[in-house]
């Protein structure tokens, strides 16, 4: 009876659903690359879609902000920050949708693999390879969504690494002054102190957001890990194919849960004591 049932079940492959989800994922990947710059620009900010212009405008605005000595960003810097906020919002939305599509596609592929009892080693290897690839892309989409959330919540801090691509003598002097004030709390100009506080506060917010985002993700992977290991323990040793899939998912979930716990701890420490991390940033660890 089992031989009669297995071939008929293996013959049913959700070709249309897989094709639609794959095409949608491909379109979303393309949108993730091109759409944020186009959708984030508006009116007079359209020139910021060009990377070179964005870096130069950020450099000039950042120097002016530091020299002003005020915590409130200057109009020029506010313009760049607003653009970066919109850029990250668009990117985060696209990445989140992409993640949902990839989860649906991955679930479909793994379910097909588990119920496929028909012959064909090539078919099984293809299903496993496709499933693993989708999981990898889904993790990329998850990380992009989290990074975009950070960028939207703390756009000033998240755009600072772009200064690493600027070559400007005035910027080098500004960075030296910032490093001096970070190293020695009593050093530097008192006029510039509020500007430094503005940088530090947004940098702290940047890491607090990642710290908060890591918690539910770590819980989700921990829960998935526990569920999969328990399911694996209840299964007999006869279904080797299913066991291999469960082991791979359970082990991956365990590793990812530990990874996001580490992310939480690192960002917690950085948010508590931001000066060393910010000093490393301005020392070139962009």
N, C-alpha and C positions, 0 to 999 in steps of 0.2 A: 504493500500500500504506500509506503514512504517513497519508493522509487517512482510511483505513478504521480504522486502529488508534487514532488520536488521540481521536476522539469517544468510543469505548468506554471508553478509559482516563479521560477527563475526566468521564464519567458516574458514576464510582465515587468518591463522597465519603464519608469516614468519619463520617457524621452522628452515630451513636450514641456513638462514642468522643469526638468533639469535645463533644457535649452533656454527657456524663458528666464530662469533665475541666473544662469550663466551670462546671458546677454545683458541682463539688468546690472549684474555685478560689474561687467566690463564697462558699461556706460557710466556707472557711478565712480569707478576708478579713474576714468578719463575726466569726469566732472571734478573729482578731488584734486586733480592737477591744475585744471584750467579755470574752473568756475569761481573759486574764492577771489582771485584777483579781479575778475570781471564784475562780479556781483558786489564786491566791497567798495568799488569806486563809484563816486557820484559827483557830477558837476565838476567843480574846480579840483577835486581830489583825483581825477582820472589819471594824472601823471604819475601818481604813486604806484600804479600797477606795474610800472617799470622798476625793476629791482635796483638798478643803478641810481635812479632818481630817489627812490625810497631811502636808500642808505645815505645818500648825500644830504637829503632834507633832514633825516634823523640826526645826522652828525651836526649840522649847523644848528638845529633846534636844541639839541642836547647841550651844546656849548653855551648857547644863549640862556638856557634854563639854569645851568650851573652858575653862570656869571650873575644872573639876576638875584641869586641868593634866596629866592622864594620857594616855598614848598609847592605852591600851585603851579602847574605847568603853564608855560607861555603859550600864546595862541598858535605859534608854529609847531610846538611840540604836541599840543592838544590835537591839532589836525592829524599828525602822524599817528598818535595813539588811537584816535577815533577810527581811522582807517584800519589799523591793526586789530582793533576790537571787532569790527565788522568782518574782516577777513577770517578771524578765528571762529566767529559765530557760524558763518557760511560753511567753513571747513568742518566744524564740529557736527553740524546738521547732516551734511553729506556722509561723513564717516559713520555716524550713528545709523543712518538708513542702510549704508553698505554693510555694516555689522549685522543688522537684522536679516538682510538678504543672504549673507554668507552663512549665518546660523541655520536659516531655513534650508539652504542648499546642502550644507554639511549633514544636517539631520536626515534629509532625503537620501543622500548617498549612503550613509551608514546603515539606515534601515533597509535599503535595497541590498547592501552587502550581507547583512545578517540573515535576511530571509532567502537569499539566493542559494538554493541547494543544487543547482544544475551543474553540469560539467563545464570545464573551460577555465584553466589556470590563468590565461591571459586576461579574461574578463574580471576575475577576482583581483588580480594585481592592479588592473586599471582602476577598479572601484576604490581599492585601498589608496593608491597613489593620488587619485582625485580627492578623496576624503581628507588625506593628510595635507594636501595643498590648500584646500579650502580652510582647514583649521589654522594653518599658518597665516593665510590672508586675513582671517577673522581676528587673529591676535594683533596683526598690524592695524586693522581698522579700530580695534578697541584702544590700542595705545594712542593712535591719532586722535580719537575722540576725547580721551582724557587730556592729552596735550593741548587740544583746541579749547577745552573747557578751562584749563589753566590760562591760556592766552586771552580768553574773553574776560575772565575774572580779574586778571592782573596784566593788562596789555602793556603797561609801561615796562615792567620787569621782563616780560617775555620777549620784548623787542630789543632789549639791550644787547643780546648776542650779535645782532646785525652790525653793531659798531665795530666788531672785529674785522669787517670787510672794508672799513674806511681807513684811508691814509691821510692824516691831517695833523699838522704840527700843533695846532690849537687844541685838537682833541687829545693829543698825547699829554699836553700840559694839564688839561682838565682831569684826565684820568689819574695823573700823578697826584693832583690835589685831593682827589677822592680817596686814593689809596692812603695818603698821609692821614686824612681824617679818620679813616677806618682803622688804621694802625694805632693812632694816638688820639684818644677821645678829646684831648685838650689842644691838639694841634690844629693848624689851619686857621682860616678866617672865620670869625663868628658870624659874618654875614652869610656865608655859604652853608652854615649848619642846617637851616630849615630845608634847603635843597637836598642835602644828604638824607635827612629824615624822610623826605618824600620818596627817595629811591629805596631806602631800607624798608619802609612800610609796605610798598608794593611788592618788594622781593619776598617779604614774609608772607604776604597774602598769596603769592604765587605758590609757595611751598605748602601753605595750609590747605589750599584747594586740592593739591595732589595728595596730601595726607588724608583728607576727608574722602576723596574719590577712591583711594586704595582700600578703604575699610569694607564697603559692600562688595567690591570685586574679590577681595581676599576671602570674605565669608562665602561668596558664591562658589568659588573654586574649592574651598574647604568642604562645603556641603556636598558638592559634586564628587569630590574625592571619597568622602565617607560613604556616600550612597553607592558609588561604583565598586569600592572594595567590599562592601557588604553584599552587593549583588554577586560579585565574583565568588565570595566565600560560600554562597548558597547554591551556586551552580555545580553540577557534576563535572568530572574531568573528561567526559566523552565529547562535549561540544568544543573542540579545540579552537575552531575558527572564531567563535563568539568569545571565548576566553582571551584570545590574543587581542581582540579589539578592546575588550573591557580592561585588560591589563594596561594597554597603551594609554587609554583615556584616563584610567585611575592614576597612573604614574604621572602623566602630564598635569593632571589637575592638582596633584600633591605638590609638584615642583612649582607650578604657577601660584598656588596659594602661599607657599613660602616666599616666592619672589615678591608678591605684593605686600606681604607682611614686612619684608625688608624695605620695600619702598616706603611704607608707612613710617617705619622707625627712622630711616634716614631723613625723610622730610620733616618729621617731628623734631629731630635734633637740630636741623637747619633752621626751622622756624623759631625754635627756642633761642638759638644763638646764631643770628644771621651774618654777623660781621665776617667770620672766617670764609664762609661760602661766597659772600659778595666780594671779598678781597681776592679770592681765587678767580672769580669771574673777571675782575678788572686786571688781573695779572696775566690774562690771556687764555684762561680756560673757558672760552666762549662756547 
